Amino acid sequence: MKIFRRYFSFADAPIDNTASVNIHTLGHHIHPTQTPYPDIRHPDSHFFDWERGRSLKEYQLLYVCKGEGIFEAYGMPPQVIEEGTIILLYPGVWHRYKPNDQTGWEEYWVGFSGDYPRHLLEQECFNPQSPIIKVGFNVEFLATFERLFEVVEVREDSYLKLASFLVLQLLGVVYTSVLLSNQKVSRKEKIISDVKRDINERWQETIDFERLSDACNVSYAWLRKAFKETTGTSLNQYHLRLKLHKAEELIRDTGSTLSEISAQCGFESVHYFSRIYKQKMHINPSEIRRGRQINS
């Protein structure tokens, strides 16, 4: 996923009156190790340094999908942030956060306001004194963020309605995670979450799932069955779908040839890549490239 960020003033924020959702900022950033945080491209309305911290006018949802860091807020002790953690920031609440120098982190965020989000976040299960929410490595959550970025960047007809829907979809995942937070995660769920994260980190490689099952201290037969029961798809199909989605990003966002992209994504030939892409995605990859050229 490419680096992406957008900021809107309160006067210019995209507003969908039908859903009562206003979007003020959204983005994706990979912050490297041993560098000051945040980077200098933050606008004045959202910039802060560690010593002073900040408070916001809007709600903000920050998802740390990789790396570790620390978070502090008014009236709360410092808390360690691990990968797979959401920080839910409330308007007017002083806070500060940063990644560890040794790990950096990868973050997705969206800032928003509006009647419906406020109503949802005023529910009893949410608490400004408990802004840390563990969702783990959530592929669907990341896909929703990426779709939101695409919608806001392209700004096609009715993009406000779709963008608002996607923000509410993100909040729905958070709401569900909060409701389930008191339930103990089973060993099976933990193993499948770890396997999904491993596949996503090594998506370009040929993955030996039997060896992966050994690393998880389970049999290959158990892992195949448990993965299918949990995700609704097989290990190989999950890996293939991920490679195809990564290929689509490269087709849309880079000037690499289809041959280069097929090799980068681990396909044995561009002909096999094109055939399997058409079979699974119901469109030829060359058509995506032509569509991008027409719109550019």
C-alpha positions as CSV (number, residue, x, y, z in Angstrom):
1,M,0.0,0.0,0.0
2,K,1.4,3.4,-1.0
3,I,1.9,6.2,1.5
4,F,-1.2,8.4,1.5
5,R,-2.5,11.3,3.5
6,R,-5.2,14.0,3.2
7,Y,-6.2,16.8,5.5
8,F,-9.3,19.0,5.3
9,S,-10.1,22.1,7.3
10,F,-13.4,22.0,9.1
11,A,-14.9,24.3,6.5
12,D,-13.7,22.2,3.6
13,A,-14.2,18.7,5.1
14,P,-16.2,16.3,2.8
15,I,-19.7,16.0,4.4
16,D,-22.4,13.5,3.7
17,N,-25.5,15.0,5.3
18,T,-27.5,11.7,4.8
19,A,-25.0,9.8,7.0
20,S,-24.0,12.7,9.2
21,V,-20.3,11.9,8.8
22,N,-17.6,14.5,8.2
23,I,-14.1,13.4,7.2
24,H,-11.2,15.6,8.4
25,T,-8.1,13.6,7.7
26,L,-7.1,10.1,6.5
27,G,-4.0,8.4,5.6
28,H,-1.4,5.6,5.7
29,H,2.3,6.1,6.7
30,I,5.2,3.8,7.4
31,H,7.4,5.5,10.0
32,P,11.0,4.3,9.9
33,T,13.2,3.5,12.9
34,Q,15.4,6.2,14.6
35,T,13.5,9.2,13.1
36,P,11.5,11.9,14.9
37,Y,7.8,11.5,15.1
38,P,5.6,12.8,13.6
39,D,7.2,13.8,10.4
40,I,7.3,17.4,9.2
41,R,4.5,16.9,6.7
42,H,1.8,17.0,9.4
43,P,-0.2,20.3,9.0
44,D,-0.3,22.7,11.9
45,S,-3.9,21.6,12.8
46,H,-2.7,18.1,13.6
47,F,1.0,18.5,14.4
48,F,2.4,17.9,17.8
49,D,5.7,17.2,19.6
50,W,6.2,14.7,22.4
51,E,6.7,17.3,25.1
52,R,3.5,19.3,24.4
53,G,1.2,16.6,23.1
54,R,-2.1,17.9,21.5
55,S,-5.9,17.7,21.5
56,L,-8.1,17.5,18.5
57,K,-11.4,19.0,17.4
58,E,-12.6,15.7,15.9
59,Y,-12.6,12.0,16.7
60,Q,-9.6,10.1,15.2
61,L,-9.1,6.3,14.7
62,L,-5.5,5.3,14.5
63,Y,-4.6,1.7,13.6
64,V,-1.1,0.5,14.2
65,C,-0.7,-2.7,12.1
66,K,3.1,-3.1,12.5
67,G,5.6,-2.0,15.1
68,E,5.3,-0.9,18.7
69,G,5.1,2.4,20.6
70,I,3.7,4.2,23.6
71,F,0.5,6.2,24.2
72,E,-0.4,8.7,26.9
73,A,-3.6,10.7,27.5
74,Y,-4.9,13.0,30.2
75,G,-5.6,11.1,33.4
76,M,-4.1,7.9,32.1
77,P,-0.8,6.1,32.7
78,P,1.5,5.4,29.8
79,Q,0.4,2.4,27.7
80,V,2.4,0.2,25.4
81,I,1.0,0.0,21.9
82,E,1.6,-3.3,20.1
83,E,0.8,-4.2,16.4
84,G,-2.9,-4.8,15.8
85,T,-3.9,-2.0,18.2
86,I,-6.4,0.8,17.6
87,I,-6.1,4.1,19.4
88,L,-9.5,5.9,19.5
89,L,-8.9,9.6,20.1
90,Y,-11.7,11.8,21.4
91,P,-12.2,15.5,20.8
92,G,-10.7,17.8,23.4
93,V,-8.7,15.1,25.2
94,W,-5.0,15.8,25.5
95,H,-2.8,12.9,24.3
96,R,0.5,12.0,22.8
97,Y,1.9,8.9,21.2
98,K,4.9,7.7,19.2
99,P,6.6,4.6,17.8
100,N,9.6,3.0,19.5
101,D,12.8,4.1,17.9
102,Q,13.9,0.5,17.5
103,T,10.8,-0.7,15.7
104,G,9.1,2.3,14.0
105,W,5.5,1.5,13.0
106,E,3.0,1.4,10.2
107,E,-0.2,3.3,10.8
108,Y,-3.5,4.0,9.2
109,W,-5.8,6.7,10.4
110,V,-9.1,8.6,9.8
111,G,-10.3,11.7,11.6
112,F,-14.1,12.3,11.5
113,S,-17.0,14.0,13.2
114,G,-20.8,14.0,12.8
115,D,-24.0,13.1,14.6
116,Y,-23.9,9.3,13.9
117,P,-20.3,8.7,14.9
118,R,-20.9,10.8,18.1
119,H,-24.0,8.7,18.9
120,L,-22.1,5.5,18.4
121,L,-19.1,6.5,20.4
122,E,-21.3,7.7,23.3
123,Q,-22.5,4.1,23.8
124,E,-21.7,2.5,27.2
125,C,-19.1,0.2,25.8
126,F,-16.9,3.1,24.7
127,N,-14.9,5.1,27.2
128,P,-12.5,8.0,26.6
129,Q,-10.5,6.5,29.6
130,S,-10.1,3.2,27.7
131,P,-9.1,4.3,24.2
132,I,-6.9,1.3,23.4
133,I,-8.6,-1.5,21.5
134,K,-7.0,-4.7,20.3
135,V,-8.2,-6.0,16.9
136,G,-5.2,-8.0,15.9
137,F,-4.1,-8.2,12.3
138,N,-7.3,-7.6,10.4
139,V,-7.1,-7.9,6.6
140,E,-10.7,-6.7,6.1
141,F,-10.0,-3.6,8.2
142,L,-6.9,-2.8,6.1
143,A,-8.9,-3.4,2.9
144,T,-11.6,-1.0,4.0
145,F,-9.0,1.7,4.7
146,E,-7.4,1.2,1.3
147,R,-10.8,1.4,-0.4
148,L,-11.5,4.6,1.5
149,F,-8.3,6.2,0.3
150,E,-9.1,5.2,-3.3
151,V,-12.6,6.7,-3.1
152,V,-11.4,10.0,-1.6
153,E,-8.5,10.3,-4.1
154,V,-10.6,9.6,-7.2
155,R,-13.7,11.5,-6.1
156,E,-16.2,10.0,-8.5
157,D,-19.9,10.7,-8.3
158,S,-21.5,9.9,-4.9
159,Y,-18.0,9.4,-3.4
160,L,-19.2,11.2,-0.2
161,K,-21.8,8.5,0.5
162,L,-19.4,5.7,-0.2
163,A,-16.6,7.3,1.9
164,S,-19.1,7.9,4.8
165,F,-20.2,4.3,4.5
166,L,-16.6,3.1,4.7
167,V,-15.9,5.2,7.8
168,L,-19.0,3.6,9.4
169,Q,-17.7,0.2,8.4
170,L,-14.4,0.8,10.2
171,L,-16.3,1.9,13.3
172,G,-18.4,-1.2,13.0
173,V,-15.3,-3.3,13.3
174,V,-14.2,-1.3,16.3
175,Y,-17.6,-1.6,17.9
176,T,-17.6,-5.4,17.5
177,S,-14.0,-5.6,18.9
178,V,-15.0,-3.6,22.0
179,L,-18.0,-5.9,22.6
180,L,-15.9,-9.0,22.3
181,S,-12.9,-7.6,24.2
182,N,-13.9,-9.3,27.5
183,Q,-14.1,-12.7,25.8
184,K,-10.9,-14.7,26.0
185,V,-9.3,-15.4,22.6
186,S,-9.1,-19.1,21.9
187,R,-5.8,-20.8,21.0
188,K,-7.3,-21.6,17.6
189,E,-8.1,-17.9,16.9
190,K,-4.6,-16.8,18.1
191,I,-3.0,-19.4,15.8
192,I,-5.1,-18.4,12.7
193,S,-4.4,-14.7,13.4
194,D,-0.6,-15.4,13.6
195,V,-0.8,-17.4,10.3
196,K,-2.7,-14.6,8.5
197,R,-0.1,-12.1,9.6
198,D,2.7,-14.4,8.5
199,I,1.1,-14.8,5.0
200,N,0.6,-11.1,4.7
201,E,4.2,-10.4,5.6
202,R,5.6,-13.0,3.2
203,W,3.0,-12.7,0.4
204,Q,5.7,-12.5,-2.3
205,E,7.3,-15.8,-1.3
206,T,6.4,-19.5,-1.9
207,I,5.1,-20.4,1.6
208,D,5.6,-23.9,2.9
209,F,2.4,-24.4,4.9
210,E,3.5,-27.7,6.4
211,R,6.6,-26.0,7.8
212,L,4.4,-23.1,9.0
213,S,2.1,-25.6,10.8
214,D,5.2,-27.1,12.5
215,A,6.1,-23.6,13.7
216,C,2.7,-23.2,15.2
217,N,3.0,-26.6,16.9
218,V,-0.1,-28.1,15.2
219,S,-0.5,-30.6,12.4
220,Y,-0.9,-29.6,8.8
221,A,-4.3,-31.2,8.6
222,W,-5.5,-29.3,11.7
223,L,-4.2,-26.0,10.3
224,R,-5.9,-26.5,7.0
225,K,-9.2,-27.3,8.6
226,A,-9.0,-24.6,11.3
227,F,-8.1,-21.9,8.7
228,K,-10.9,-22.9,6.4
229,E,-13.4,-22.9,9.3
230,T,-12.2,-19.4,10.5
231,T,-11.7,-17.6,7.2
232,G,-14.0,-19.4,4.8
233,T,-11.2,-20.1,2.4
234,S,-8.2,-22.4,2.1
235,L,-4.6,-21.4,3.0
236,N,-3.5,-21.5,-0.7
237,Q,-6.6,-19.5,-1.9
238,Y,-6.0,-16.9,0.9
239,H,-2.4,-16.5,-0.2
240,L,-3.4,-16.3,-3.9
241,R,-6.1,-13.7,-3.3
242,L,-3.6,-11.6,-1.4
243,K,-1.0,-11.8,-4.2
244,L,-3.7,-10.8,-6.7
245,H,-4.8,-7.8,-4.7
246,K,-1.1,-6.7,-4.3
247,A,-0.7,-7.1,-8.0
248,E,-3.8,-4.8,-8.6
249,E,-2.2,-2.1,-6.4
250,L,1.0,-2.3,-8.4
251,I,-0.9,-2.1,-11.7
252,R,-2.8,1.0,-10.5
253,D,0.0,2.7,-8.6
254,T,3.2,2.0,-10.6
255,G,4.4,2.0,-14.2
256,S,5.9,-1.5,-14.0
257,T,5.0,-3.8,-16.9
258,L,2.7,-6.8,-16.3
259,S,5.7,-9.1,-16.7
260,E,7.6,-7.2,-14.0
261,I,4.5,-7.2,-11.7
262,S,3.9,-10.9,-12.2
263,A,7.5,-11.7,-11.3
264,Q,7.4,-9.4,-8.3
265,C,4.2,-11.1,-7.1
266,G,5.7,-14.6,-7.4
267,F,3.9,-15.9,-10.5
268,E,5.7,-18.3,-12.7
269,S,4.9,-16.4,-15.9
270,V,2.9,-13.4,-17.1
271,H,0.6,-15.7,-19.1
272,Y,-0.3,-17.7,-15.9
273,F,-0.7,-14.5,-14.0
274,S,-3.1,-13.0,-16.6
275,R,-5.1,-16.2,-16.8
276,I,-5.5,-16.7,-13.0
277,Y,-6.2,-13.0,-12.5
278,K,-9.0,-13.1,-15.0
279,Q,-10.4,-16.3,-13.5
280,K,-10.4,-14.9,-9.9
281,M,-10.9,-11.2,-10.4
282,H,-13.2,-11.3,-13.5
283,I,-11.2,-8.8,-15.4
284,N,-8.0,-8.8,-17.4
285,P,-5.1,-7.0,-15.7
286,S,-4.4,-5.3,-19.0
287,E,-7.8,-3.7,-18.8
288,I,-7.0,-2.2,-15.4
289,R,-3.8,-0.7,-16.9
290,R,-5.7,0.8,-19.8
291,G,-8.4,2.2,-17.5
292,R,-5.7,3.9,-15.5
293,Q,-4.2,5.4,-18.6
294,I,-7.6,6.8,-19.8
295,N,-8.3,8.4,-16.4
296,S,-4.8,9.9,-16.0
